[in-house]
Amino acid sequence: MTDFIPSFIREDLLKLSAYIPTPISDNQKQLTRLDANESPYNLPSELRIKLASFYEQEIETNRYPDGSHSVLKRLIVNYVNESINKEGLFNVNNISIGNGSDELIRSILMATCLNNQGSILVANPTFSMYKILAESLGINTISIERNEIDFSWDIDKANQAIRETNNPPIKVIFVVHPNSPTANCLNDSEIAWLKNLPSDILVVIDEAYYEFSKKTLAIELKNYPNWLVLRTFSKAFRLAAHRVGYAIASPAIINVLEKLRLPYNLPTFSQLAAQFAMENRQLILPAVEETIKEKERVFQELNKIKNLKIWRSDANFIYCRLEENGNDENHQNILNQLKEKNILIRHTGGGLRISIGTPEENDYLLSTIQSLFNQ
């Protein structure tokens, strides 16, 4: 059958590369999955039992979810204020909740750059969905390369891009704190640069890995109303399956995001799971320290491997590259050899990103990757 290319589809979408997660087959329970920066730990069994009970007894599947997210917003506000040690600084008018952070990123792009109103600026390597979502909306992406030594922003090139991009001008800058895949937090010079940007540029600070880095810029929102912080329940809170993200920003920005949010965007079960996670974070978040401890162990062992350059990490994953012959083909070859041993990692940004798993998973990864380099 001849492939049908419909003429009514935008031509630019035919050339767009989609985000492709690692396919998971029927033998997923046999895989060591270190490719998606998820928590390796399921929710505590008592919470899973409670959630299952709620689904059976409380959820009316014929009724729409709470479209206001009112209960979850109040819990998030308490957590955010706690994280910056400033009770009462934020309220529910500072929060918008999305079906994953991806939905919020898409709404941000629609609110700022749609209809040729603006371009976005990113520094590669970084989270690929900023560019993918922008291109899906016909929005121009300006990309600069990071400094190779520490993966910080090249501020001179960024300023040049802002000056020279006029049709349309840069309206949004996406920074990640810490960055994926390179796992580095923003440094003092980068933060100072963000503070001096014009107020007509929206600065989006993605803090998906905040609970691992323990570093946040949320407290600065009171001084910089053109800043927005993104966070997620998919990593430290172990709710990747439920797709819950949230934005923290001024009420003026949140009001616009709420206008763009689809009605009933977050299923009832996802809202309940996120509420449980917030209410029981004392049972969930201690596993973060175990992951940080394991990350240091994995870092030390990988650092012993010749021809493998490892960077320090502020997140729940480690980024590395081959020091010699570090091209995409050779990195992909390592990924494929690990996959043959049922170990999944990710080849991205010109290197390899390895999520931290359980101690047993990390032991298996280390023994396998050491054997590859000792062949």
LOLO-516675 format. One record per residue (C-alpha): residue number from 0; residue in one letter; chain; x, y, z. Coordinates in Angstrom, 3 decimals, always signed. Example, Ala and Ser with C-alpha at 12.3 -4.5 7.8 and 13.67 -1.06 7.14 Angstrom:
{n=0	res=a	chain=A	east=+12.300	north=-4.500	up=+7.800}
{n=1	res=s	chain=A	east=+13.670	north=-1.060	up=+7.140}
//
This chain:
{n=0	res=m	chain=A	east=+0.000	north=+0.000	up=+0.000}
{n=1	res=t	chain=A	east=+1.424	north=+3.382	up=-1.009}
{n=2	res=d	chain=A	east=+2.106	north=+5.695	up=+1.926}
{n=3	res=f	chain=A	east=-0.464	north=+8.451	up=+1.996}
{n=4	res=i	chain=A	east=+0.899	north=+11.924	up=+2.734}
{n=5	res=p	chain=A	east=-2.144	north=+14.119	up=+3.374}
{n=6	res=s	chain=A	east=-1.912	north=+17.548	up=+1.811}
{n=7	res=f	chain=A	east=-3.854	north=+19.112	up=+4.680}
{n=8	res=i	chain=A	east=-1.033	north=+18.428	up=+7.187}
{n=9	res=r	chain=A	east=+1.400	north=+21.299	up=+7.796}
{n=10	res=e	chain=A	east=+4.510	north=+20.678	up=+5.729}
{n=11	res=d	chain=A	east=+6.858	north=+21.572	up=+8.592}
{n=12	res=l	chain=A	east=+5.373	north=+18.784	up=+10.731}
{n=13	res=l	chain=A	east=+6.347	north=+16.178	up=+8.142}
{n=14	res=k	chain=A	east=+9.980	north=+17.042	up=+8.842}
{n=15	res=l	chain=A	east=+9.643	north=+17.159	up=+12.625}
{n=16	res=s	chain=A	east=+11.481	north=+14.563	up=+14.707}
{n=17	res=a	chain=A	east=+9.369	north=+13.242	up=+17.570}
{n=18	res=y	chain=A	east=+10.570	north=+12.419	up=+21.076}
{n=19	res=i	chain=A	east=+11.013	north=+8.643	up=+21.080}
{n=20	res=p	chain=A	east=+11.055	north=+6.927	up=+24.492}
{n=21	res=t	chain=A	east=+12.783	north=+3.582	up=+24.786}
{n=22	res=p	chain=A	east=+10.266	north=+0.895	up=+23.741}
{n=23	res=i	chain=A	east=+9.299	north=-1.400	up=+26.599}
{n=24	res=s	chain=A	east=+8.413	north=-4.959	up=+25.588}
{n=25	res=d	chain=A	east=+6.589	north=-7.745	up=+27.416}
{n=26	res=n	chain=A	east=+9.764	north=-8.658	up=+29.315}
{n=27	res=q	chain=A	east=+10.000	north=-5.220	up=+30.968}
{n=28	res=k	chain=A	east=+10.199	north=-6.765	up=+34.456}
{n=29	res=q	chain=A	east=+13.438	north=-8.453	up=+33.395}
{n=30	res=l	chain=A	east=+14.967	north=-5.174	up=+32.243}
{n=31	res=t	chain=A	east=+17.282	north=-2.952	up=+34.234}
{n=32	res=r	chain=A	east=+15.669	north=+0.345	up=+33.277}
{n=33	res=l	chain=A	east=+18.166	north=+3.160	up=+33.753}
{n=34	res=d	chain=A	east=+17.130	north=+5.313	up=+30.796}
{n=35	res=a	chain=A	east=+14.306	north=+7.628	up=+31.917}
{n=36	res=n	chain=A	east=+15.469	north=+9.214	up=+35.208}
{n=37	res=e	chain=A	east=+12.551	north=+7.661	up=+37.055}
{n=38	res=s	chain=A	east=+12.726	north=+6.597	up=+40.657}
{n=39	res=p	chain=A	east=+13.692	north=+2.916	up=+40.839}
{n=40	res=y	chain=A	east=+11.340	north=+2.516	up=+43.800}
{n=41	res=n	chain=A	east=+7.588	north=+2.033	up=+43.615}
{n=42	res=l	chain=A	east=+5.369	north=+3.785	up=+46.158}
{n=43	res=p	chain=A	east=+5.370	north=+2.221	up=+49.620}
{n=44	res=s	chain=A	east=+2.979	north=-0.726	up=+49.691}
{n=45	res=e	chain=A	east=+0.655	north=+0.926	up=+52.235}
{n=46	res=l	chain=A	east=+0.128	north=+3.865	up=+49.884}
{n=47	res=r	chain=A	east=-0.484	north=+1.598	up=+46.899}
{n=48	res=i	chain=A	east=-3.077	north=-0.298	up=+48.917}
{n=49	res=k	chain=A	east=-4.752	north=+2.932	up=+49.971}
{n=50	res=l	chain=A	east=-4.833	north=+4.211	up=+46.390}
{n=51	res=a	chain=A	east=-6.326	north=+0.944	up=+45.179}
{n=52	res=s	chain=A	east=-8.952	north=+1.185	up=+47.911}
{n=53	res=f	chain=A	east=-9.843	north=+4.713	up=+46.861}
{n=54	res=y	chain=A	east=-10.237	north=+3.649	up=+43.264}
{n=55	res=e	chain=A	east=-12.544	north=+0.832	up=+44.295}
{n=56	res=q	chain=A	east=-14.606	north=+2.724	up=+46.855}
{n=57	res=e	chain=A	east=-14.430	north=+6.454	up=+46.173}
{n=58	res=i	chain=A	east=-13.770	north=+7.225	up=+42.521}
{n=59	res=e	chain=A	east=-16.823	north=+7.618	up=+40.335}
{n=60	res=t	chain=A	east=-15.493	north=+6.734	up=+36.913}
{n=61	res=n	chain=A	east=-18.569	north=+8.257	up=+35.265}
{n=62	res=r	chain=A	east=-17.764	north=+11.693	up=+36.761}
{n=63	res=y	chain=A	east=-15.212	north=+14.206	up=+35.561}
{n=64	res=p	chain=A	east=-12.183	north=+14.974	up=+37.742}
{n=65	res=d	chain=A	east=-11.915	north=+18.104	up=+39.869}
{n=66	res=g	chain=A	east=-11.102	north=+20.606	up=+37.134}
{n=67	res=s	chain=A	east=-9.910	north=+23.189	up=+39.661}
{n=68	res=h	chain=A	east=-7.282	north=+20.914	up=+41.285}
{n=69	res=s	chain=A	east=-8.169	north=+22.786	up=+44.460}
{n=70	res=v	chain=A	east=-7.041	north=+20.225	up=+47.047}
{n=71	res=l	chain=A	east=-3.810	north=+19.390	up=+45.246}
{n=72	res=k	chain=A	east=-2.960	north=+23.066	up=+44.715}
{n=73	res=r	chain=A	east=-3.221	north=+23.756	up=+48.448}
{n=74	res=l	chain=A	east=-0.917	north=+20.850	up=+49.222}
{n=75	res=i	chain=A	east=+1.597	north=+21.961	up=+46.582}
{n=76	res=v	chain=A	east=+1.597	north=+25.504	up=+47.982}
{n=77	res=n	chain=A	east=+2.422	north=+24.192	up=+51.449}
{n=78	res=y	chain=A	east=+5.260	north=+22.087	up=+50.033}
{n=79	res=v	chain=A	east=+6.727	north=+24.902	up=+47.930}
{n=80	res=n	chain=A	east=+6.654	north=+27.362	up=+50.831}
{n=81	res=e	chain=A	east=+8.263	north=+24.695	up=+53.011}
{n=82	res=s	chain=A	east=+10.991	north=+24.096	up=+50.408}
{n=83	res=i	chain=A	east=+12.040	north=+27.772	up=+50.534}
{n=84	res=n	chain=A	east=+11.362	north=+28.199	up=+54.260}
{n=85	res=k	chain=A	east=+8.940	north=+31.074	up=+53.591}
{n=86	res=e	chain=A	east=+5.492	north=+30.307	up=+54.969}
{n=87	res=g	chain=A	east=+2.779	north=+32.239	up=+53.164}
{n=88	res=l	chain=A	east=+4.936	north=+33.485	up=+50.274}
{n=89	res=f	chain=A	east=+2.938	north=+31.569	up=+47.649}
{n=90	res=n	chain=A	east=-0.770	north=+30.741	up=+47.454}
{n=91	res=v	chain=A	east=-2.977	north=+28.766	up=+45.064}
{n=92	res=n	chain=A	east=-2.992	north=+31.692	up=+42.616}
{n=93	res=n	chain=A	east=+0.713	north=+31.010	up=+42.044}
{n=94	res=i	chain=A	east=+0.183	north=+27.390	up=+40.923}
{n=95	res=s	chain=A	east=-0.934	north=+25.735	up=+37.679}
{n=96	res=i	chain=A	east=-1.027	north=+21.947	up=+37.363}
{n=97	res=g	chain=A	east=-0.424	north=+20.083	up=+34.123}
{n=98	res=n	chain=A	east=-0.645	north=+16.600	up=+32.723}
{n=99	res=g	chain=A	east=+3.093	north=+16.305	up=+33.145}
{n=100	res=s	chain=A	east=+5.374	north=+19.308	up=+32.745}
{n=101	res=d	chain=A	east=+5.099	north=+18.796	up=+28.983}
{n=102	res=e	chain=A	east=+1.552	north=+20.176	up=+28.988}
{n=103	res=l	chain=A	east=+2.715	north=+23.239	up=+30.901}
{n=104	res=i	chain=A	east=+5.635	north=+23.791	up=+28.509}
{n=105	res=r	chain=A	east=+3.202	north=+23.632	up=+25.597}
{n=106	res=s	chain=A	east=+0.883	north=+26.156	up=+27.257}
{n=107	res=i	chain=A	east=+3.828	north=+28.477	up=+27.941}
{n=108	res=l	chain=A	east=+4.771	north=+28.347	up=+24.266}
{n=109	res=m	chain=A	east=+1.199	north=+29.006	up=+23.181}
{n=110	res=a	chain=A	east=+0.925	north=+31.948	up=+25.562}
{n=111	res=t	chain=A	east=+4.123	north=+33.639	up=+24.409}
{n=112	res=c	chain=A	east=+5.268	north=+32.688	up=+20.924}
{n=113	res=l	chain=A	east=+2.360	north=+31.353	up=+18.861}
{n=114	res=n	chain=A	east=+1.424	north=+33.038	up=+15.562}
{n=115	res=n	chain=A	east=+5.007	north=+34.178	up=+14.964}
{n=116	res=q	chain=A	east=+4.990	north=+36.320	up=+18.119}
{n=117	res=g	chain=A	east=+8.256	north=+34.995	up=+19.503}
{n=118	res=s	chain=A	east=+11.188	north=+32.574	up=+19.398}
{n=119	res=i	chain=A	east=+12.652	north=+30.488	up=+22.200}
{n=120	res=l	chain=A	east=+16.275	north=+30.128	up=+23.292}
{n=121	res=v	chain=A	east=+17.838	north=+26.893	up=+24.596}
{n=122	res=a	chain=A	east=+21.392	north=+25.705	up=+25.236}
{n=123	res=n	chain=A	east=+22.261	north=+22.226	up=+23.983}
{n=124	res=p	chain=A	east=+22.457	north=+19.583	up=+25.163}
{n=125	res=t	chain=A	east=+19.240	north=+19.937	up=+27.140}
{n=126	res=f	chain=A	east=+15.742	north=+18.477	up=+27.483}
{n=127	res=s	chain=A	east=+14.644	north=+17.915	up=+23.889}
{n=128	res=m	chain=A	east=+10.929	north=+18.547	up=+24.444}
{n=129	res=y	chain=A	east=+11.371	north=+22.329	up=+24.510}
{n=130	res=k	chain=A	east=+12.379	north=+22.304	up=+20.852}
{n=131	res=i	chain=A	east=+10.033	north=+19.473	up=+19.849}
{n=132	res=l	chain=A	east=+6.989	north=+21.177	up=+21.352}
{n=133	res=a	chain=A	east=+8.006	north=+24.539	up=+19.898}
{n=134	res=e	chain=A	east=+8.413	north=+23.095	up=+16.413}
{n=135	res=s	chain=A	east=+5.075	north=+21.276	up=+16.685}
{n=136	res=l	chain=A	east=+3.485	north=+24.707	up=+17.133}
{n=137	res=g	chain=A	east=+5.480	north=+26.320	up=+14.340}
{n=138	res=i	chain=A	east=+7.609	north=+28.288	up=+16.804}
{n=139	res=n	chain=A	east=+11.226	north=+29.135	up=+16.009}
{n=140	res=t	chain=A	east=+13.936	north=+27.673	up=+18.270}
{n=141	res=i	chain=A	east=+17.335	north=+29.345	up=+18.646}
{n=142	res=s	chain=A	east=+19.926	north=+26.876	up=+19.951}
{n=143	res=i	chain=A	east=+23.422	north=+27.592	up=+21.217}
{n=144	res=e	chain=A	east=+26.007	north=+25.098	up=+22.390}
{n=145	res=r	chain=A	east=+27.017	north=+24.833	up=+26.047}
{n=146	res=n	chain=A	east=+30.584	north=+25.243	up=+27.264}
{n=147	res=e	chain=A	east=+32.213	north=+21.831	up=+26.872}
{n=148	res=i	chain=A	east=+34.092	north=+21.842	up=+30.168}
{n=149	res=d	chain=A	east=+31.204	north=+22.212	up=+32.607}
{n=150	res=f	chain=A	east=+28.118	north=+22.477	up=+30.328}
{n=151	res=s	chain=A	east=+27.350	north=+25.984	up=+31.541}
{n=152	res=w	chain=A	east=+25.645	north=+28.488	up=+29.263}
{n=153	res=d	chain=A	east=+27.856	north=+30.477	up=+26.903}
{n=154	res=i	chain=A	east=+26.462	north=+33.813	up=+28.066}
{n=155	res=d	chain=A	east=+28.166	north=+35.831	up=+25.330}
{n=156	res=k	chain=A	east=+26.553	north=+33.671	up=+22.640}
{n=157	res=a	chain=A	east=+23.213	north=+33.815	up=+24.457}
{n=158	res=n	chain=A	east=+23.305	north=+37.617	up=+24.592}
{n=159	res=q	chain=A	east=+24.279	north=+37.739	up=+20.937}
{n=160	res=a	chain=A	east=+21.332	north=+35.509	up=+20.063}
{n=161	res=i	chain=A	east=+18.962	north=+37.790	up=+21.988}
{n=162	res=r	chain=A	east=+20.331	north=+40.888	up=+20.227}
{n=163	res=e	chain=A	east=+20.278	north=+39.419	up=+16.742}
{n=164	res=t	chain=A	east=+17.009	north=+37.476	up=+16.801}
{n=165	res=n	chain=A	east=+14.339	north=+39.937	up=+15.710}
{n=166	res=n	chain=A	east=+11.906	north=+38.149	up=+13.435}
{n=167	res=p	chain=A	east=+10.401	north=+37.116	up=+15.749}
{n=168	res=p	chain=A	east=+12.348	north=+38.146	up=+18.882}
{n=169	res=i	chain=A	east=+13.244	north=+35.754	up=+21.689}
{n=170	res=k	chain=A	east=+10.354	north=+35.704	up=+24.152}
{n=171	res=v	chain=A	east=+11.218	north=+32.623	up=+26.261}
{n=172	res=i	chain=A	east=+14.476	north=+31.195	up=+27.602}
{n=173	res=f	chain=A	east=+14.388	north=+27.647	up=+28.959}
{n=174	res=v	chain=A	east=+17.008	north=+26.775	up=+31.587}
{n=175	res=v	chain=A	east=+17.164	north=+23.569	up=+33.604}
{n=176	res=h	chain=A	east=+18.313	north=+23.474	up=+37.231}
{n=177	res=p	chain=A	east=+19.914	north=+20.884	up=+37.163}
{n=178	res=n	chain=A	east=+20.116	north=+20.264	up=+33.442}
{n=179	res=s	chain=A	east=+19.238	north=+17.053	up=+31.642}
{n=180	res=p	chain=A	east=+21.204	north=+15.198	up=+30.360}
{n=181	res=t	chain=A	east=+24.326	north=+16.839	up=+31.815}
{n=182	res=a	chain=A	east=+23.122	north=+17.010	up=+35.468}
{n=183	res=n	chain=A	east=+24.713	north=+20.385	up=+36.311}
{n=184	res=c	chain=A	east=+22.932	north=+23.144	up=+38.243}
{n=185	res=l	chain=A	east=+22.991	north=+26.772	up=+37.181}
{n=186	res=n	chain=A	east=+26.093	north=+28.526	up=+38.496}
{n=187	res=d	chain=A	east=+26.291	north=+31.992	up=+40.056}
{n=188	res=s	chain=A	east=+27.216	north=+33.683	up=+36.773}
{n=189	res=e	chain=A	east=+24.273	north=+32.112	up=+34.963}
{n=190	res=i	chain=A	east=+21.854	north=+33.133	up=+37.720}
{n=191	res=a	chain=A	east=+23.207	north=+36.697	up=+37.687}
{n=192	res=w	chain=A	east=+22.710	north=+36.768	up=+33.912}
{n=193	res=l	chain=A	east=+19.092	north=+35.607	up=+34.255}
{n=194	res=k	chain=A	east=+18.445	north=+38.365	up=+36.794}
{n=195	res=n	chain=A	east=+19.647	north=+40.985	up=+34.324}
{n=196	res=l	chain=A	east=+17.569	north=+39.843	up=+31.366}
{n=197	res=p	chain=A	east=+14.884	north=+42.217	up=+30.056}
{n=198	res=s	chain=A	east=+11.517	north=+41.835	up=+31.756}
{n=199	res=d	chain=A	east=+9.826	north=+41.173	up=+28.388}
{n=200	res=i	chain=A	east=+11.565	north=+37.774	up=+28.212}
{n=201	res=l	chain=A	east=+10.007	north=+34.890	up=+30.143}
{n=202	res=v	chain=A	east=+12.617	north=+32.819	up=+32.004}
{n=203	res=v	chain=A	east=+11.441	north=+29.230	up=+32.529}
{n=204	res=i	chain=A	east=+13.478	north=+27.408	up=+35.188}
{n=205	res=d	chain=A	east=+12.830	north=+23.678	up=+35.027}
{n=206	res=e	chain=A	east=+13.452	north=+22.160	up=+38.465}
{n=207	res=a	chain=A	east=+12.348	north=+18.603	up=+37.684}
{n=208	res=y	chain=A	east=+15.250	north=+17.289	up=+39.813}
{n=209	res=y	chain=A	east=+14.964	north=+19.788	up=+42.670}
{n=210	res=e	chain=A	east=+14.559	north=+17.121	up=+45.354}
{n=211	res=f	chain=A	east=+17.942	north=+15.645	up=+44.358}
{n=212	res=s	chain=A	east=+19.854	north=+18.901	up=+43.943}
{n=213	res=k	chain=A	east=+18.289	north=+20.625	up=+46.982}
{n=214	res=k	chain=A	east=+18.703	north=+23.862	up=+44.996}
{n=215	res=t	chain=A	east=+15.786	north=+26.046	up=+43.949}
{n=216	res=l	chain=A	east=+15.251	north=+29.520	up=+42.565}
{n=217	res=a	chain=A	east=+11.580	north=+29.616	up=+43.559}
{n=218	res=i	chain=A	east=+12.192	north=+32.234	up=+46.234}
{n=219	res=e	chain=A	east=+13.418	north=+34.637	up=+43.521}
{n=220	res=l	chain=A	east=+9.981	north=+34.712	up=+41.872}
{n=221	res=k	chain=A	east=+8.931	north=+37.484	up=+44.245}
{n=222	res=n	chain=A	east=+11.662	north=+39.689	up=+42.754}
{n=223	res=y	chain=A	east=+11.403	north=+38.569	up=+39.129}
{n=224	res=p	chain=A	east=+7.785	north=+38.389	up=+37.919}
{n=225	res=n	chain=A	east=+9.024	north=+37.308	up=+34.468}
{n=226	res=w	chain=A	east=+10.347	north=+34.037	up=+35.936}
{n=227	res=l	chain=A	east=+8.486	north=+30.729	up=+36.129}
{n=228	res=v	chain=A	east=+9.558	north=+27.523	up=+37.905}
{n=229	res=l	chain=A	east=+8.507	north=+24.054	up=+36.740}
{n=230	res=r	chain=A	east=+8.495	north=+20.990	up=+38.967}
{n=231	res=t	chain=A	east=+7.220	north=+17.426	up=+38.670}
{n=232	res=f	chain=A	east=+5.922	north=+14.442	up=+40.621}
{n=233	res=s	chain=A	east=+7.580	north=+12.014	up=+38.173}
{n=234	res=k	chain=A	east=+11.016	north=+11.787	up=+39.773}
{n=235	res=a	chain=A	east=+11.488	north=+11.970	up=+43.545}
{n=236	res=f	chain=A	east=+7.779	north=+11.463	up=+44.263}
{n=237	res=r	chain=A	east=+7.740	north=+8.216	up=+42.203}
{n=238	res=l	chain=A	east=+4.623	north=+9.083	up=+40.172}
{n=239	res=a	chain=A	east=+5.925	north=+8.932	up=+36.596}
{n=240	res=a	chain=A	east=+2.953	north=+6.760	up=+35.618}
{n=241	res=h	chain=A	east=+0.506	north=+9.450	up=+36.727}
{n=242	res=r	chain=A	east=+1.900	north=+12.404	up=+34.723}
{n=243	res=v	chain=A	east=+1.634	north=+15.322	up=+37.144}
{n=244	res=g	chain=A	east=+3.664	north=+18.522	up=+36.841}
{n=245	res=y	chain=A	east=+3.186	north=+22.019	up=+38.186}
{n=246	res=a	chain=A	east=+4.233	north=+25.597	up=+37.512}
{n=247	res=i	chain=A	east=+5.007	north=+28.267	up=+40.111}
{n=248	res=a	chain=A	east=+4.750	north=+31.864	up=+38.889}
{n=249	res=s	chain=A	east=+3.093	north=+35.222	up=+39.373}
{n=250	res=p	chain=A	east=-0.739	north=+35.209	up=+39.355}
{n=251	res=a	chain=A	east=-0.665	north=+37.121	up=+36.049}
{n=252	res=i	chain=A	east=+1.249	north=+34.307	up=+34.313}
{n=253	res=i	chain=A	east=-0.718	north=+31.541	up=+36.054}
{n=254	res=n	chain=A	east=-4.002	north=+33.133	up=+34.995}
{n=255	res=v	chain=A	east=-2.994	north=+32.854	up=+31.340}
{n=256	res=l	chain=A	east=-1.809	north=+29.247	up=+31.720}
{n=257	res=e	chain=A	east=-5.152	north=+28.374	up=+33.302}
{n=258	res=k	chain=A	east=-6.936	north=+29.825	up=+30.282}
{n=259	res=l	chain=A	east=-4.942	north=+27.525	up=+27.995}
{n=260	res=r	chain=A	east=-5.222	north=+24.421	up=+30.158}
{n=261	res=l	chain=A	east=-7.659	north=+21.849	up=+28.814}
{n=262	res=p	chain=A	east=-10.702	north=+21.226	up=+31.041}
{n=263	res=y	chain=A	east=-10.310	north=+18.220	up=+33.349}
{n=264	res=n	chain=A	east=-6.722	north=+17.761	up=+32.175}
{n=265	res=l	chain=A	east=-5.653	north=+15.664	up=+35.158}
{n=266	res=p	chain=A	east=-7.470	north=+12.353	up=+35.801}
{n=267	res=t	chain=A	east=-8.943	north=+11.805	up=+39.241}
{n=268	res=f	chain=A	east=-6.603	north=+8.912	up=+39.988}
{n=269	res=s	chain=A	east=-3.564	north=+11.072	up=+39.161}
{n=270	res=q	chain=A	east=-4.836	north=+13.858	up=+41.408}
{n=271	res=l	chain=A	east=-5.376	north=+11.412	up=+44.269}
{n=272	res=a	chain=A	east=-1.936	north=+9.891	up=+43.793}
{n=273	res=a	chain=A	east=-0.290	north=+13.323	up=+43.876}
{n=274	res=q	chain=A	east=-2.320	north=+14.296	up=+46.948}
{n=275	res=f	chain=A	east=-1.218	north=+11.096	up=+48.702}
{n=276	res=a	chain=A	east=+2.390	north=+11.781	up=+47.720}
{n=277	res=m	chain=A	east=+2.233	north=+15.253	up=+49.227}
{n=278	res=e	chain=A	east=+0.468	north=+14.115	up=+52.382}
{n=279	res=n	chain=A	east=+2.900	north=+11.235	up=+52.847}
{n=280	res=r	chain=A	east=+6.123	north=+12.758	up=+51.626}
{n=281	res=q	chain=A	east=+7.828	north=+11.785	up=+54.877}
{n=282	res=l	chain=A	east=+7.435	north=+8.168	up=+53.685}
{n=283	res=i	chain=A	east=+8.449	north=+8.826	up=+50.087}
{n=284	res=l	chain=A	east=+11.254	north=+11.387	up=+50.007}
{n=285	res=p	chain=A	east=+13.777	north=+9.573	up=+52.262}
{n=286	res=a	chain=A	east=+14.519	north=+7.330	up=+49.263}
{n=287	res=v	chain=A	east=+16.084	north=+10.390	up=+47.633}
{n=288	res=e	chain=A	east=+19.007	north=+10.131	up=+50.048}
{n=289	res=e	chain=A	east=+19.485	north=+6.471	up=+49.103}
{n=290	res=t	chain=A	east=+19.610	north=+7.477	up=+45.435}
{n=291	res=i	chain=A	east=+22.134	north=+10.243	up=+46.150}
{n=292	res=k	chain=A	east=+24.301	north=+7.783	up=+48.076}
{n=293	res=e	chain=A	east=+24.117	north=+5.263	up=+45.234}
{n=294	res=k	chain=A	east=+24.890	north=+7.964	up=+42.691}
{n=295	res=e	chain=A	east=+28.160	north=+8.743	up=+44.447}
{n=296	res=r	chain=A	east=+29.083	north=+5.049	up=+44.503}
{n=297	res=v	chain=A	east=+28.281	north=+4.601	up=+40.813}
{n=298	res=f	chain=A	east=+30.208	north=+7.773	up=+39.971}
{n=299	res=q	chain=A	east=+33.323	north=+6.549	up=+41.795}
{n=300	res=e	chain=A	east=+33.236	north=+3.172	up=+40.050}
{n=301	res=l	chain=A	east=+32.568	north=+4.563	up=+36.568}
{n=302	res=n	chain=A	east=+35.333	north=+7.093	up=+37.100}
{n=303	res=k	chain=A	east=+37.819	north=+4.225	up=+37.315}
{n=304	res=i	chain=A	east=+37.103	north=+3.169	up=+33.743}
{n=305	res=k	chain=A	east=+39.706	north=+4.410	up=+31.300}
{n=306	res=n	chain=A	east=+38.394	north=+6.245	up=+28.239}
{n=307	res=l	chain=A	east=+35.169	north=+7.161	up=+30.020}
{n=308	res=k	chain=A	east=+34.770	north=+10.811	up=+31.073}
{n=309	res=i	chain=A	east=+32.270	north=+11.302	up=+33.899}
{n=310	res=w	chain=A	east=+30.763	north=+14.575	up=+35.070}
{n=311	res=r	chain=A	east=+29.581	north=+15.339	up=+38.590}
{n=312	res=s	chain=A	east=+25.810	north=+15.227	up=+38.987}
{n=313	res=d	chain=A	east=+23.256	north=+17.241	up=+40.957}
{n=314	res=a	chain=A	east=+20.428	north=+14.978	up=+39.803}
{n=315	res=n	chain=A	east=+19.472	north=+11.292	up=+39.920}
{n=316	res=f	chain=A	east=+21.512	north=+10.349	up=+36.871}
{n=317	res=i	chain=A	east=+25.090	north=+10.512	up=+35.604}
{n=318	res=y	chain=A	east=+26.319	north=+11.825	up=+32.262}
{n=319	res=c	chain=A	east=+29.403	north=+10.435	up=+30.540}
{n=320	res=r	chain=A	east=+31.203	north=+10.356	up=+27.207}
{n=321	res=l	chain=A	east=+34.004	north=+8.414	up=+25.618}
{n=322	res=e	chain=A	east=+37.211	north=+10.441	up=+25.821}
{n=323	res=e	chain=A	east=+38.618	north=+8.852	up=+22.672}
{n=324	res=n	chain=A	east=+36.540	north=+8.203	up=+19.553}
{n=325	res=g	chain=A	east=+33.526	north=+9.662	up=+21.318}
{n=326	res=n	chain=A	east=+31.271	north=+9.824	up=+18.292}
{n=327	res=d	chain=A	east=+27.588	north=+8.924	up=+18.148}
{n=328	res=e	chain=A	east=+28.281	north=+5.563	up=+16.545}
{n=329	res=n	chain=A	east=+30.576	north=+4.412	up=+19.364}
{n=330	res=h	chain=A	east=+28.229	north=+5.688	up=+22.071}
{n=331	res=q	chain=A	east=+25.346	north=+3.895	up=+20.381}
{n=332	res=n	chain=A	east=+27.445	north=+0.747	up=+20.260}
{n=333	res=i	chain=A	east=+27.847	north=+0.820	up=+24.053}
{n=334	res=l	chain=A	east=+24.117	north=+1.380	up=+24.464}
{n=335	res=n	chain=A	east=+23.374	north=-1.587	up=+22.183}
{n=336	res=q	chain=A	east=+25.768	north=-3.884	up=+24.029}
{n=337	res=l	chain=A	east=+24.143	north=-2.984	up=+27.338}
{n=338	res=k	chain=A	east=+20.714	north=-3.535	up=+25.824}
{n=339	res=e	chain=A	east=+21.764	north=-7.059	up=+24.866}
{n=340	res=k	chain=A	east=+22.275	north=-7.591	up=+28.608}
{n=341	res=n	chain=A	east=+18.778	north=-6.172	up=+29.306}
{n=342	res=i	chain=A	east=+20.174	north=-2.853	up=+30.582}
{n=343	res=l	chain=A	east=+18.585	north=+0.298	up=+29.217}
{n=344	res=i	chain=A	east=+20.384	north=+3.660	up=+29.319}
{n=345	res=r	chain=A	east=+19.934	north=+6.680	up=+27.039}
{n=346	res=h	chain=A	east=+22.142	north=+7.996	up=+24.251}
{n=347	res=t	chain=A	east=+21.517	north=+11.734	up=+24.127}
{n=348	res=g	chain=A	east=+23.338	north=+15.042	up=+23.770}
{n=349	res=g	chain=A	east=+26.422	north=+13.411	up=+22.313}
{n=350	res=g	chain=A	east=+26.944	north=+11.092	up=+25.280}
{n=351	res=l	chain=A	east=+25.348	north=+8.554	up=+27.601}
{n=352	res=r	chain=A	east=+22.905	north=+9.330	up=+30.404}
{n=353	res=i	chain=A	east=+22.635	north=+6.685	up=+33.116}
{n=354	res=s	chain=A	east=+19.821	north=+6.849	up=+35.663}
{n=355	res=i	chain=A	east=+20.568	north=+5.657	up=+39.179}
{n=356	res=g	chain=A	east=+18.712	north=+2.467	up=+40.070}
{n=357	res=t	chain=A	east=+18.481	north=+0.245	up=+43.103}
{n=358	res=p	chain=A	east=+21.770	north=-1.023	up=+44.587}
{n=359	res=e	chain=A	east=+21.215	north=-4.351	up=+42.822}
{n=360	res=e	chain=A	east=+20.532	north=-2.684	up=+39.473}
{n=361	res=n	chain=A	east=+23.579	north=-0.474	up=+39.884}
{n=362	res=d	chain=A	east=+25.751	north=-3.487	up=+40.711}
{n=363	res=y	chain=A	east=+24.591	north=-5.209	up=+37.534}
{n=364	res=l	chain=A	east=+25.202	north=-2.092	up=+35.451}
{n=365	res=l	chain=A	east=+28.694	north=-1.606	up=+36.852}
{n=366	res=s	chain=A	east=+29.783	north=-5.198	up=+36.381}
{n=367	res=t	chain=A	east=+28.440	north=-5.232	up=+32.831}
{n=368	res=i	chain=A	east=+29.893	north=-1.920	up=+31.702}
{n=369	res=q	chain=A	east=+33.257	north=-2.738	up=+33.292}
{n=370	res=s	chain=A	east=+33.364	north=-5.981	up=+31.348}
{n=371	res=l	chain=A	east=+32.648	north=-4.089	up=+28.105}
{n=372	res=f	chain=A	east=+35.621	north=-1.798	up=+28.601}
{n=373	res=n	chain=A	east=+37.937	north=-4.610	up=+29.684}
{n=374	res=q	chain=A	east=+37.365	north=-6.715	up=+26.577}
//
